[in-house]
Amino acid sequence: MKKRIINRNQAEKDTTAKIDAIEMHRKIHLVPLDKVSGYDIRPGFYEINGATAIPGGVNFTVHSHNATSMELLLFKRTEDHPYAVIPFPKHYKIGNVYSMIVFKLNIEEFEYAYRVDGPYKPEKGLIFDRTKYLLDPYAKAVTGQSKWGVPAPGAQHYKARVVKDDFDWGDMRQPLIPMEDLIIYELHVRGFTKHDSSGVKFPGTFSGLMEKLPYLLELGVNAVELMPIFEFDEMLDYRESDGKKLYNYWGYNTVSFFSPNTSYAASVEYNREGNELKQLISIFNSNFAHRF
């Protein structure tokens, strides 16, 4: 019996050693391989689009079919001229994808954009202009017009911010309400609570909509369909007529599909719009699920 116990203990140790060995192989140790413009960099994760915060730095990946060069521009918040320009090395391009990890960046301290060079042949739909700042099409947060109806100051361009996907969804579950039982309320986030009669603390925002949840539940609503909530430019084609200010109100003129509208946040602060929207989704889903 004693011999069996010893053999079993040894077998457990051998199994643990094998597991540890497997886990060691899975660990990724990222170290800089190049230095460009004073920044330590290395090739990034080509299959992850956009800008992603990782331990020790940020992974930037962008796709362009005809680009001949790509530069990453870093800005101080609200400033329009970059404090750093980091070209993607030629060998950091695989196919049509540029990817680069930049080390030691604090994601709360900078905004970013791209500058891209390539052919200028309008007749073929190619209009590259490396003097223009380009917004990351996979941006998760956008700056440049954070308050509704207030144009960006000066010549400020749209720029992106890096955000962490660290919102705690808890045990939230999908309501999974059968289609025939849905009672859907379609609404415009700003229009639904902007008027004083809504009685909310933060009118015209995601937070204001959360304040109206009891009203929606009282109506028997179990699903809410929101008109565009991504970043759009309400100042596009802005004009005044008969003393009224006319905005591009409904939101069908997209600036960034993956970025919640910053003017729908209750206050202007780092990633407030993202967390506020996620909180709205979590609270609404939980209440609708419990009612069914």
N, C-alpha and C positions, 0 to 999 in steps of 0.2 A: 504494500500500500504506500509506504514511504517513497519507494522508487517511482511509483506512478505519479505521486504528487510532484516530485522533483522534475520528472519528465514533462508534466503538464505545465509547471512554472516556466521551464525552459522554452517550451513551445510558445507560451504566451509572450515571453520576452522576444523570441525570434519574430513573432507576428508584429509586435510593437515596433521592432527595429525596421521591419520591411515597410510599415506604414509611414514611419518617420522619414525613411529614405525617399518614398514616393512624394511626400509633402515637401521635402527639401528641393526636389526637382521642379516642383510647381511654383516655388517662390521666384519672383522676378526682382532682380536687383538692377535698377536703372542708374547708369552712370553717364555723365556727359562724355560725348565723343568729339565735339567740336566747340569752338568759341567764335561767335560772330557778333560784331557790334558790341563787344564787351559782355555778352551773355553766353552762358554755358547751354549747349543744345545737344540734341541727338535726334535721329529719325523717330517718328512717333508711331501711333497705332492707326494704320491706314484705313481700317474698317470702321472707325468711330468718327462720325462726321461732327463738325463744329468744334467748339472749345470745351475741353473737359478738364476739371480740376483733378489732379492725381497727387499722391504723396510726393512732395518735393518740387512740384511744378505744375505746368498746364500743357495739355496736349492740344495742338491746333491742327485740324485736318480740313482741307478744302479741295474741291474738285473743279477743274476747268478744262474743257475739251481742247481749246486752242491757245491757251496761255503759253507764253514763252518764258515768263518769269513771274515770281510771286513774292511780295513783301508783306510782312506783318508789321503793323503800325501800333504802337502803344501810346496812349494818351493819359495825362492826368485828368481826373474827373472834371467835366464841364469845359475843358480846354480844347481848342480846335486845331492845334498844331502838335504833332507827335513829339514826345520826348525821346523816343527810340524807334529806329527803323531796322528790322531784322530780316534780311533777305533769306528765303528758303534756298539752301545750297542746291545746286543742280542735281546732285545724286540723292536728294531727299524726295525726288519725284519718281513715282512708279506709275506708269501708264499716264492717266490724266489726273492723278491724285498727288497733292503735296501734303506732307505730314511732318510735323516737327514738335518736339517737346522742348519747352523753354523752362529752365530750372529757376527756382528761387523767385517766383512771382507771387505777390500777395493779391488774390483775386478781388479783394475789396478796395484796392488802391488804384486800379487802372481800368480804362476802357480800351477797346481795340477795334481795328478795321483792317482791310486789306488794300493793297495797291497792286494792280495786275497789268502786265504788259503783254502785247500780242498784236496780231495784224489788224489794220484798220481798212476794212473793205465793206462799206455799208451795203453795197449791192449783194453781198453774200451774207448779210446779217452780222458781220463782225465789226464791232465798234469799240475795240479796246482803246483805253486812254489812261495811261499810267499817272496822269495828274489828278485823277479822281479817286476819292476814298470810297471803298465798296463795303457795304454791310455784309457780314457773314450770313448766308442764307439759312444756316442752322442755329442762329443766335437764340439763346433762351431768354435774354433780357435786352431791351433796346433803350438807348438814351437819345435825347435830342428834342423831345417834345413831351415833357412829363406832365404838363398841366393842360387841361382841356381848353382849347381855343387860344392858347398862348404860343405864338410862333417861336421856333428855336432862335435864341439870341444871335445876332450877327449872321455870319455865314456858317454857323455850326451845322455839321453833318450828322446823319444818324451813325451811331457807333454801338457796339455791343458790349455786354458785360458777361463775365464768367460767373455762373452760379453753381452751387453744389446741390445735388439731388439728395437732400437729407431730410426731407419733410417726413414726420412720423405719422403714417396713416393708421396706426393702431390696428384694431381688428375690423376695420371697415370692410363691409361686404357689398357686393352689387345687389340692388333691390330685386333684380330678376322678376319684374312684374310682367305677367302675360300681356301681350299687345292689346287684347280686347278689354283689359282692365285699366289701361293707362288713361289718366286724365291729365293732359299736357297743357301747360301754360307757357306760351311763347312770349318772350319779353326782351326789351332792350335794357341793358344794365344801367345805363345813365338815365334813360327816360323813365324807368319804372319808379325811381325814388327821388329824382332831382327836384320835383316841385315841393314846396313847403308843406303841402297837405299830406305828404308821405309820413311826416312826423319822425323821421330817422335822424340820428346824430351825424351820419356821414352820407349825405345825399349824393346820388349819382355814382356810387362805388360798389365794389364787391361787398364791403362791410355793410353798406346800406341795404343791399339785397338780403344779406343774412338777417338783418333786423326785421325784415318783413316775412320771415318764415312762418311765424304763427298765423299771419293773415292768409298765406297760401294754404296752410294745413286746414284752416277753418273753411276754406272754399272747397276742400276735398281733393286738392291737387296732389298728385303723386309723381309728377315728373315735370321738370322745367327745361324748356328749350331756349337757349340763349342766342340772340343774334350775335354777330361777330364780336369776339372778345379778344382777338389777337391784336397786335399793334397795327394801327392804321392811321392815316393822316386826315384828320377832320378839317384841316386848313386847306386841303386841295380844292381849288376852285372857290375858295371863300369869297364872299361878296356881301354887300349890304343893299337891301331893297326896301324902300318905304320905311326906313329907319330900323329895319330888322336885320340882325346878323344871321346870315345863312351859311351853315357849315355842311361839310360832306358827312352827314350825321350817322348814317346807318352802319358804316364800317366795311363796305364791300370794295375797298381800295387798299389792299393789303400792303403793309410795309414788311412784316415778318410773321410768317405763319406759326412759328414755335414760341413766340414771345407774347405773354399777356399784355394787354393795353395798360401802360403805366398811368394814364389819366383816369383809370378805373380804380386806382388804389386810394385808400383813405389818406395816405400821406406819402410824401416823396422821400424814400429812403431805400437803402440797398435791398433789392429783390423783394420789396414789400408786395408788389403786384403778384409775384409768383406764389408766395406763401399765403397771401390773402385769398387768391383764387382756389388754391388747394384746400384751404380751410373751409371755404364755401362748399366745395364739392363734397368734402368729408361730412360736414354737418347735414347737408341736404340729403345725401345718400342714406345716412344713418337714420334720419327721421322718416324718410319714405319707406325704407326697408322694414322698420318696426311697425309701420301702420298697416302693412299688407299681411 
